[in-house]
Amino acid sequence: MPDFLENGPANAQATLILAHGAGAPMDTPFMNRVAEDIASAGYRVLRFEFPYMAARRSGGGRRPPDRQPVLLETWRLAIGATAGAGPLFIGGKSMGGRMASLVAEDTGVAGTLCFGYPFHPPGKPDKLRIAHLETMACPTLILQGERDPFGTRGEAESYPLSSNVVFHWAADGNHDLSPRKATGHTAEGNLAGAIQASLRFMEQIIRSVPV
C-alpha cells in the first residue's frame, strides 16, 4: 500500500489523489503547488509514489519507472486505500496522470485530471497513447501546454478523443506548462490558471453528483 502525503481536511467534500511523473518525486515544487492550492480550496489531496520512486527515496539509487502493470496496480491500491466523504478524483503529472486515466473507468472515480499528458514520446508523434481516451466515459481534464513536445495543441486537437475529455491550454506552455519569456506569459500565471481550471472541473462534477 502506498504511503500518502496529505494536504487539506480529512472530512473534505471531495478527495483528489495525485501521482508524480516519470522522472521526479511527489514533492517537487510543481506537485507541491498543485496539492497545496487545491487543498486550500477545501479539498483533501493525497499524493503517493510508485515503487521505483519510493525506492529512490530510501537510498535505492536512480531507477527507471516500473513496468505498466505495476504502475496500474499501485494506482488501484492507492484508490482502494482511500477513505473519505464525497467524490474521488484521481490524476497527476505526465506519466502519473496517464496511468490514472487508464484505471479511471474500472475504479469508478468521479473524474481524472492530467497535468501534461504524454500523448506520444517527444519526436515520435506516430507513437500515440490515446486508444482509451477515444472511448473515455469518465470525465477527464487535460491541462496541457500549447507547445508540449509530448503533444502540442495542434496535434491534440486533431485526435479523435471522447467528448468526455476536455482541455485547458497553458499559453505557449511546455511540458511543465512554462511559456517562453518573450511571449509575455509567465510560468506562475500558467500554473495558477491550470489550478483554477482544475477547481472548476471538480466543482462542476461535484454539483452534478446526487446527494
C-alpha positions, -999 to +999 in steps of 0.1 A: +000+000+000+015+034-009+024+059+017+004+092+013+015+128+016-017+146+027-029+182+024-063+196+033-091+185+057-098+148+062-135+155+061-134+175+028-163+174+004-141+155-021-107+139-024-080+142-051-052+116-054-022+127-074+008+107-088+041+121-100+057+120-134+084+095-146+115+114-135+106+134-104+090+126-070+057+136-054+071+166-036+085+187-065+077+225-064+051+218-092+034+190-073+036+209-040+019+239-056-009+220-072-016+200-040-014+230-017-036+253-038-063+227-044-062+218-007-065+254+003-098+255-017-112+229+008-103+196-008-084+167+006-053+160-016-033+128-013+000+121-031+019+089-034+049+075-052+052+044-074+076+017-061+106+027-081+104+063-069+098+052-033+129+030-036+150+060-048+139+079-017+150+051+006+185+050-009+178+027-038+196+049-063+181+062-096+158+036-111+137+035-143+099+036-139+082+003-130+065-016-158+029-005-166+012-034-148+030-024-115+021+013-121-016+005-126-017-019-096-002+008-074-029+032-086-056+007-077-041+001-043-040+039-037-076+042-047-086+012-025-068+027+005-086+060+003-115+066+027-133+098+026-166+115+021-177+128-012-165+121-048-130+108-055-108+123-082-075+110-095-047+124-116-012+135-117+018+149-137+026+133-171+030+096-165+011+097-132-018+113-149-017+089-179-018+059-155-046+074-136-066+078-168-060+041-176-076+029-143-104+056-141-130+036-159-128+004-139-124+021-105-155+043-107-138+076-098-157+108-104-131+124-127-095+125-138-070+154-141-039+151-162-012+178-160+008+175-191-005+143-208+022+124-227+003+118-259+035+105-276+072+104-269+089+136-280+098+135-316+076+104-322+041+117-330+032+084-346+036+065-312+002+076-298-011+067-264-047+077-269-067+045-276-085+045-242-092+083-245-111+078-277-139+060-257-134+075-223-166+077-203-150+092-171-149+130-172-112+139-179-095+172-178-061+175-196-041+206-186-016+209-215+010+234-227+003+246-262+038+236-273+043+205-252+067+181-270+046+152-257+016+166-276+011+201-289-022+219-291-022+214-329-016+177-325-040+171-296-069+190-313-067+166-342-070+135-321-104+117-322-109+118-284-141+112-265-163+142-258-157+135-221-121+145-225-117+183-223-087+206-223-073+236-205-045+251-226-015+268-210-004+296-233+028+288-251+034+262-223+060+234-224+055+200-207+057+218-173+032+244-186+060+271-186+060+296-215+089+314-232+096+348-217+092+367-250+055+357-251+046+379-221+031+349-203+045+335-171+050+301-156+032+314-125+003+326-145+000+294-165+002+272-134-023+293-115-047+291-145-044+253-146-051+250-109-082+273-113-094+252-142-089+220-121-111+235-093-138+245-118-138+210-133-141+193-099-168+217-087-189+211-118-187+174-112-195+176-075-226+197-083-238+170-106-234+142-082-267+132-065-268+138-027 
